Amino acid sequence: MKKALLVVDMQEATMGTNHAPIFRYDSDLLNRVNSVIDKTDASLVIYIKHLTKKNLINMLAPVKCFEGTAAAEWVNGLKIVSPHCFRKYVGNAFSNAELTNFLKENACDTIELIGVDGGACVALTAISACENGFKVILNTSAIGTVFKSKRDRCFNKLKRLGAEFI
């Protein structure tokens, strides 16, 4: 069994001092994420970055993570322990086929997820990982959630798909 730790959307737009108003995570979340990164037994640590495509509709969106902007950068203080970063433009990180290919090339069969949001990108990525045949572990101590009702629905689906919660 070879495990990859996916660190999802730990960016200035979601966690930074000037984060979008919709995102109100526990002030200790970054410390818990860093602790999991420090203690991981995963063979690979992979960072997932959410970006917004530049178009007229997205220019009006309340949350913008355009490539090259401060909002799209990793939140100040996030431990970066590997160069492995995959970008996504929708909630599910597996929408980027390069991620799936990289995991398969590195013989990973297990995915552990941490980051934000438990009711959006983390959950959608976890569901897709299950559907793609990976064993999935959600480390709830290091998953921030604003969208709690969506999280509950997604986590129930993940339990049915066989995901493990720690």
N, C-alpha and C positions, 0 to 999 in steps of 0.2 A: 504494500500500500504506500503510495506516494501522495503526500498532501500539499495543497497550495492554500495559502492564506490570502484571501481577497480583501483588500482595504478599500471600501467603496465611498467615493464622493466626499472625502475629508478635505474640503476646499474652503477658501475664504468666503465664498457665497453662502455656504451652509453653516460654517462654524466660526468664522473669523470675527474680528471686532466690529466690522461693518457688514455683518451677514444680512441677508434678506429678512425682513420682519417676520415672515411666515415661519422661519426656522428658529425655534426656541428650545434648544437642547440643554440638558443638564450640564452645568458648568464643569463637572468632573469627567465628562465623556472623553475628551481628548486624552486625559491621563489614563483612563481605562483602555482606550484603543492602543496607546503607546505601551502599556503594560502587556497586553496580549502580543503585540509585535515583539517586545523584548523576550517573552517567555515561549514563543511559538516553537513547536516541534516540526513545523512545516518545512518541506524541502525548498519551497519557493514562496516568497512574499511578492504579491502582485498588487499594484495600485491601480484603481479604476478611477478615471477622471471624467466627470460629466461636462460636456461642452454644449453650447447653444449655437446652432447654425445662424449665420448672419443673413437675415432677411427682414422684410418690412414687418411681418407679424411678430417675430421675435424681438424686434426693436421696441415693441410696445409691451412685451411681457414683463411681469413684476420681478422675475428672477432671470438674470442674464449672466451666462458664463461663456463669453466669447473668448476664443483662443487668444492668448497674449495679454489678457486683461488681469488686473489684480484679483478680481472675483474668481477667476478660473484657477488660480494658483493654489498649491497645497496650503492648508491652514498653518499659520505660524506655530511652530512647536511640534508638528507631526514628525515622528521618527521615520526617516527614509532609509531603509536598509538594503534596498535593491534597486537596480535600474529598470525593472520590469513595470511598465506603465501602458495601459490600454485605454483608449478614448472611446466614449460612447456619446450618442446624441439622443438616445431614448433611455428609459429606465433600465432595461435589461442589458447587462454588460455582454451577454452572449449574442447580442445583435451585431457585435464586432466579431466576424469570423476568425480574425487573427487570434483572438483570445482562445477559442476552442482549439485551433491548430497548435498554438503554443503549449496548451495543457497536454494535448495528445502527444506532441513531439517530446515532451518531458515526462511522459508516462504517468501523469497525475490521474488518480482515480477518485480522489477525495478533495472536496472544496470546503474550507471553513470561511465563513463570512463575518465581517465586522464593518462598522461604519454607519452611514445614514442613507436612507431612512428605512426603518423597519416596516413601514407601511407603503413603501414605494420601491426605490431602486434596489435595496438589499433584498427585499422579498421577491421582486420580479426576477432578479438575477438568480436567486436560490431556486425558484420554481423552474426556470429554464435549465439550470444545472441538473436538477432531478430529471427533467424530461430528456436531457442529453446523456443520461446514464451515469452521472457522477453521484457518489455518496456525498451528502450535504450535511454540514454541521453549522448551526447558527449559534454563535457565541453571544448570547443575549446580554451578557454583562457589558459588552462593548458595541451594542447596537442602539443608536439613538432613534427615537420615534416621536414624530409630531402627529402623524396620521394614524392614530391608535385604532379606529374602527377598521380601516383598511388593513392594518397590521394583523388584527385578530382574524379577519377573513383569510388573509394570505397564509398566516401561520397554521390555521386549521387545514388549509389545503396542503401545506407542506408536511404536516403530520400524516395526512393520508398518503402522501407521496413517499413517506419513509424518512423524511429529514430528522436529524437528531438535534435536540436543543440542549445547550449546556449553559 
